[in-house]
Amino acid sequence: MKPLKFQAPRLRGFGSRVSLGGKVSHYRRKQNIYTEGSPACTLFYIQQGGVRLTIGSKQEASAVTAILGAGDFFGELCLAGYPLRTSTAVALTSSSIRTIQKDKMLKILRKKAKVSNSFVAYLLSGVKNYQDHIAHLLTSSAEQRLARVLLRLARLDRNGPAALEIPVLSQHVLAAMVGTTRSRVNLLMNRFRREGLIHNDGGLKIRPSLRKILEGR
């Protein structure tokens, strides 16, 4: 299974500080925003909600490549000249997303040095987080990888404020993110529940005590 690309630190307030223009659209849960192979002439900024990016083909199952939330960009590869989408974007929850024309964003980045520097730092942080995640896949147990995924989705890792409740994700999706099987995820999620590290109360809620899994118990 392909690993998850964890998001870079979000550019909170970016959309309110910079006039990005474009149109804000509202998506319902599980609604496609764009599909792999479609023309890429815009990028997107999440104002509210969450988005899942996947890649796949007719011959193999889809793989999760990113889980994104408010303050994140996606579809930014169009800025590098990619003519087609390299993934499929689906709303995780009811979401408000701003669509920005490629030419408009390039103009902003050329004219506003501070914005350009912030955006480049955001992209580079994403590369670093991806490399860190690959290292964790190679050196951590499935239990630790699942705990890390849940903590990051709840923003209870070292960066950012806590948001205890996370979007509803199937165990199949979690397995793709962790790099293990659905049955293994089911076993580990049940163990976390028994130990009071997570619980269901109208949605999946993550407790900060889940961090102890990363310390090897």
N, C-alpha and C positions, 0 to 999 in steps of 0.2 A: 504494500500500500504506500502511496506517496504521502510525505509528511505535510503537515499543516504549515503554512506560512503565517506566523503570528504577526499581528499588526504592529506598526511603529507607534511610539507615543503620539497620541492624537493632537491635532492642532486646534485645541479648544478655543472657541471664539473667533476662529479664522474667518468664517463666513460673515460675521458681524463687523469685523475690523476692516475687511477688504470687500469692495463692491465687485462681486463675481459675476453679476448679471445672471442671465439665464432664467429658467423656469423651474419652480418647485412643484414636483409631482408627488402624489400620495399613492403608495402601494400597499396592498393588503398582504397578509402573511402568505408565503409560498408563491407570490406572483413573480413572474420573470421580469427582470429589468432589461436584460439583453441576453442573447444566446451566443455561444461560441461560433465563430465564423461569420458573424454579422459585421457590417461596415463599422469602423471605429473612427468617428469624427467628433466625439464628445467625451468629456470625463464627468465624474459625478462626485458630489460632496454630501455626506450623510448629515442631515440636520437633526433627525430624530429616528430612532429605530435601529435595525441591524440588517446586515447583508451577508450572505454566504456566497463565496466564489467556488466553482467546481470546474474541473476539466475531465474529459472523457471521450469515448468514441463508441461506435456501434459494436465494436468487438470486445470492449471491456467496461467494467463498472466505473461510474464517476468517482473522482477523488476530490476531496475538499482541499483547496489551496489557500483559503483565507476565511476568517470570520471577522467581520468589521462592525464598528459601531459609530455612534454620533461623534463627529469630528474627524472621521476618516474620509479619504479620497479613494476612489477606485476607477478603473478604466483609464488610468493615467498613461498607459503605454502608447496611446495615440499621440502623445506629445513627442515620442521618440520616433514617430513615423510608421508605426505598425498600422497597416490598412484595415486589418480585421481583428475582431475580438478573439483573445486567446483563452477565454473562459466564459462560463455562463454565470450571470449574477441573479440571485433570487433573494427576495425580501424574507428575512427571518421572522420579523414581526411587522405589524402595521408601521410603515416608515414614511418619513418626509425626506425627499432627496432632491437636491438641486442639480439640474443638468447644465453643464457649462460647455460652450462651444470651444473646440480646440484652439481656434485662432484667437479668441478672446483671452484664454488663459495664457497663451504664449505672449500676447501683448502685455498682459499684467506682469509676467515674469521678466520681460525685457526692460520694462520701465520702472519697476519697483524693486530696488536691490534688496531691501529688508525682507520683502515677501519672497523673493527668489531664494535668498539664503535660508529662510525658514522652511521652504518647500523642499529644497535640496537636503537639508538636515533631516527632515521627515522621511524622505526616501532612503537616505543612507542608514537611518535607524532601523528601517524595515529590513534592509539587507543584513545588518548585524543581528537582529532578532532571529532572522531566518537561519543564519549560521549557528547561533546559540541553540536553536531548536534541533538542528541536525546533530549537534554534539550531544544533546540530551537523549535523542533517539538511540544513539550509539552506546551511551554509558549508563542510562537509567533503566529501571525495571518498568514493566507495563503499568504497575500500580503507581509508581512515581510519575510517569508520563501522563496518566489520566488525571492524577491530582493536580499536576501543573496546568493542564488544559482547563480544568474546571475553575481553578483559582484565577487564571488569566481571563477567562470569560466573565467571571464575576468581578474582575479588576481588583482582586485581593492579593495580587502579587506585589512586588516591591514598588511598582510604579502606578500612580493614579489613585483616586478615591475608590472606596468600596461601593459596589452595586451588587448586593447579596444575591438577588434573584437573577437568573440567567435565562436567555431565550430557550424555548423548548426544542431540544435536539434529539433525534432518534439515536438509539444505541448504534445503529449502523453508521451514522454520521460520526459519532464519537469514536467508533473503532477506526474509521478512516483517518481521523485527526491524530489518533494516538499511535497508529501503526500496529494494530492487533486485531483480534477477531471480535465479532459481536458478542459471542458467548462469554469471552473473557471479560469484556466490558460489563456485561450483565452481572457476572460473579463479583467483580470489584465494586460496582455501584451498590449492590446489596450489602457488601461488607461495610462500605462507607456509611450506609444508612444505619446498620446495626450499631455502629460505633458512634452514631450521632454527629458525624462529620458533615453530612448533607441530609436534607429532609424535603419532603413534598408537602406543600401547603398552598395549593392552588397554582403551584409552579415550583420548579426545582430551585432550592435555596442552598447556598454554600456557606458553611461556617468557617471563620478564620482558622479554627483548630485543624482544618484539613492540611495546613502547612506542615504539621508534624510528619506527614507521609514523606515529604521531601527530605526530612532529616533522618530517614531510615528507621523511623520508630525508635 
